[in-house]
Amino acid sequence: MVPEAESIGSRSGDTADVVTAVDEIDGSPHLVIADIARDDGWIAMTEGDAVSLEEWR
């Protein structure tokens, strides 16, 4: 992942620390969302399949 990953929030009373980053996987950019407090708490999708915040509203 890129070193500029930033936390986007956590739930109160939880130890979750969620970050997002665009990372290259198999030669193409992917959006990766991860709970860095857990080893298996992440998901990735191709950047083209991700919805921008403006489109999501």
C-alpha positions in Angstrom: 0.0 0.0 0.0 1.0 3.6 -0.3 2.6 5.3 2.7 0.1 8.2 2.5 -2.8 6.0 3.8 -4.9 7.8 6.3 -7.4 6.7 8.9 -11.0 7.5 7.9 -12.5 6.7 11.3 -13.3 4.1 13.9 -16.3 3.1 15.9 -16.5 4.1 19.5 -15.5 1.4 21.9 -13.9 -0.5 19.1 -10.2 -1.0 18.4 -10.8 -0.8 14.6 -8.6 1.6 12.6 -9.8 1.8 9.0 -7.6 3.1 6.3 -7.9 3.4 2.5 -5.3 3.4 -0.2 -4.9 2.9 -4.0 -2.4 0.1 -4.5 -1.2 -1.8 -7.6 -2.3 -5.4 -7.6 -1.5 -7.6 -10.6 -0.5 -4.5 -12.6 -3.7 -2.5 -12.2 -4.7 0.1 -9.6 -7.1 -1.2 -6.8 -8.9 0.6 -4.0 -8.0 -1.2 -0.8 -10.0 -0.6 2.5 -8.4 -2.2 5.6 -8.9 -2.4 9.3 -5.2 -2.3 10.3 -6.0 -3.6 13.8 -6.9 -7.0 12.2 -4.7 -9.1 9.9 -7.7 -10.4 7.8 -9.9 -7.2 7.8 -9.5 -5.9 4.3 -11.2 -5.7 0.9 -9.9 -4.6 -2.5 -11.6 -3.7 -5.8 -10.4 -2.4 -9.1 -10.2 1.4 -9.1 -12.6 1.5 -12.1 -15.2 -0.5 -10.0 -15.0 1.9 -7.0 -17.6 4.7 -6.8 -16.3 8.2 -6.2 -17.8 10.1 -3.3 -19.6 12.5 -5.6 -21.3 9.6 -7.4 -22.2 7.9 -4.1 -24.2 10.8 -2.6 
